[in-house]
Amino acid sequence: MDIRRVFGLNMRRLRLAAGLSQEAIAERMGVDRAHVSGMERGQQNVTLLTLWQAAQALGCRSVALIDDELVISSELPAKKAPRRKRTKS
């Protein structure tokens, strides 16, 4: 399996397990929510710095994000993280 896909699936699994939205992780990492979305879909080539930032934001070890043995599609949570209510500007 493509390492970008492995990283993305692990990132999504860990994010959902923590009950965090993509926006919350993006804020913790200092990136845009769309960038997090691209990473989770395996469309972004992440740098070592991004790998480290993601691990810090998720409170896990970096190796957990690239461990291909943890990626089993049936283990992905069916629930979605809670959405933040938007306020009118």
C-alpha positions in Angstrom: 0.0 0.0 0.0 1.2 3.5 -0.8 2.8 5.1 2.3 0.7 8.3 1.7 -2.4 6.2 2.0 -1.1 4.4 5.1 -0.3 7.8 6.7 -3.7 9.2 5.8 -5.7 6.3 7.1 -3.7 6.2 10.3 -4.1 9.9 10.8 -7.8 9.7 10.3 -8.2 6.7 12.6 -6.3 8.4 15.4 -8.1 11.7 14.9 -11.5 10.1 15.1 -10.5 8.0 18.1 -9.5 11.3 19.8 -12.9 12.8 18.8 -11.2 15.7 16.9 -12.3 17.4 13.8 -10.0 18.1 10.8 -10.2 21.7 11.7 -9.1 21.1 15.3 -6.1 19.0 14.1 -5.2 21.7 11.4 -5.2 24.4 14.1 -2.9 22.3 16.3 -0.6 21.7 13.4 -0.7 25.2 12.0 -2.0 24.2 8.6 -5.2 24.6 6.7 -8.1 22.1 7.1 -8.0 21.4 3.4 -4.3 20.3 3.8 -5.4 17.8 6.6 -8.1 16.5 4.3 -5.6 16.0 1.5 -3.2 14.2 3.9 -6.0 11.9 5.1 -7.0 11.0 1.5 -3.3 10.2 0.7 -3.0 13.0 -1.7 -0.2 14.9 0.0 3.5 14.0 0.3 4.1 14.9 3.9 7.5 16.0 5.1 9.2 14.7 8.2 8.3 18.0 9.9 4.6 17.5 9.0 4.8 13.9 10.3 6.1 15.2 13.6 3.5 18.0 13.8 0.7 15.5 13.1 2.0 13.2 15.9 2.2 16.0 18.3 -1.3 17.2 17.4 -2.7 13.7 17.9 -0.7 12.9 21.0 0.9 9.8 19.5 4.3 8.6 18.4 5.3 9.4 14.8 5.7 5.7 14.0 2.0 5.2 14.7 1.2 7.3 11.6 3.3 5.2 9.2 2.7 1.7 10.6 1.1 -0.2 7.8 0.0 -3.0 10.1 -2.4 -0.7 11.8 -4.2 0.0 8.6 -7.2 -2.3 8.3 -10.2 -0.7 6.7 -12.6 -2.6 8.9 -11.1 -1.0 12.0 -11.9 2.5 10.8 -14.5 4.1 13.0 -17.9 4.5 11.4 -18.6 7.7 13.3 -17.6 11.1 12.3 -16.0 13.7 14.5 -18.4 16.4 15.8 -18.7 19.4 13.5 -18.1 22.8 14.8 -21.1 25.1 14.6 -20.4 28.0 12.3 -21.3 31.5 13.5 -22.3 34.4 11.2 -19.6 37.0 10.7 
